[in-house]
Amino acid sequence: MSFWDALLTAVKSLSVNRTRSLLTALGVVIGVAAIIALVGLGEGLSARVTQQFTEMGANLITVMPGYIRASGSVVVGGQGQLTQDDFELLSQRLDPGLVAGIAPEASRMGQVKYQNANTMARIVGTTPEYMSVRNSYPDQGSFFDQTHLEGRRHVAVLGAQVAGDLFGEASPVGQKVKIEGMSFTVIGVMEAKGQEGFGSTDSQVLVPLNTFQARLGRGGLSSIYIAARSREVMDALQAQVTALMRQSHRLAEGEEDDFNVMNQATVLSSLNQTMGMITLFLAGIAAISLVVGGIGIMNVMLIGVAERTREIGIRLAVGARRRDVLLQFLLESLVLSLVGGAAGIALGIAGAYGLGQFAGTSALIKPSSVLLGLAFALAVGIFFGLYPARRAAGLQPAVALRYE
């Protein structure tokens, strides 16, 4: 018997009991669908986080006040403070061949009012270099320049959410808002960024750093952002920043840092590794249902062998080879698992996009995920179909013909 003859015979045998065949394949459908959906959601979430970090500046190094405890936990804004002197030292001493830009940031929460509308926002004092370093540009109007900075001008650039809260659909450019009771002229609105890392830049108001320190802040800095020229130089730049900061804070050899230097690429890599492990863990749980589906296939195949014992005996008696019987039953198992796998992939893709929309995220179905689902279905068909097939092929014709 050729392979195609065996395949045709297997399909005909399964079509005799269509309802039982469909119910048997249902376990594989659910298992494959669960794997495709969970892997797709995990990949989509990972891609979204990567995109958000890239939009913040892919080659970004952030210096923050704080320290690392002996347990390894990071305390932000602790005993160490960032100062203007730290920023000046880094600006002057960092290797220009490694640095694309540097921008300080001082911030606090404050109330922003326009006529009868008001909102709480993060007030950020920074310099014009903020745009290129953070890869964030105005969508309306313009950003403040060196003249605004040096003149301590009362100008502000609103985040997209703050502009919407205060002005709705109207343009705020040229209007005056009250920030902590002081009047500022709105000169621009930043492009919407959505959630970024651990916060949203849409809910902040940017003002010149000198104005912030003179009118709104306490003189210290909350962060210093440094953009590297490329990912390849980030490790060297991070080491140089750490050495200069230790020098600026007069830390003795062996004394712990009182600041944190965060490498964006390292943080992103750690997040992707963690999300990959979570996705793999969830896919492993989903694979359990696929194993249950495989057990269902084996059970139904064993019942089929028992019901068709006389048929098998007749085939063996008239000259069929044992490997032909083995191939037919193995193909029946494979057809069940592959049909179930194909249906599971379609259901999984639909489920991933549906769940992603419901959860406010997006799914990403890669060809590798589809191949993974098919490979699992194929493996289940072979593994759980082999034993019934071997049992059928091992029957003795004389015994099988006497079977009632």
Disulfide bonds with the S-S distance in Angstrom:
none
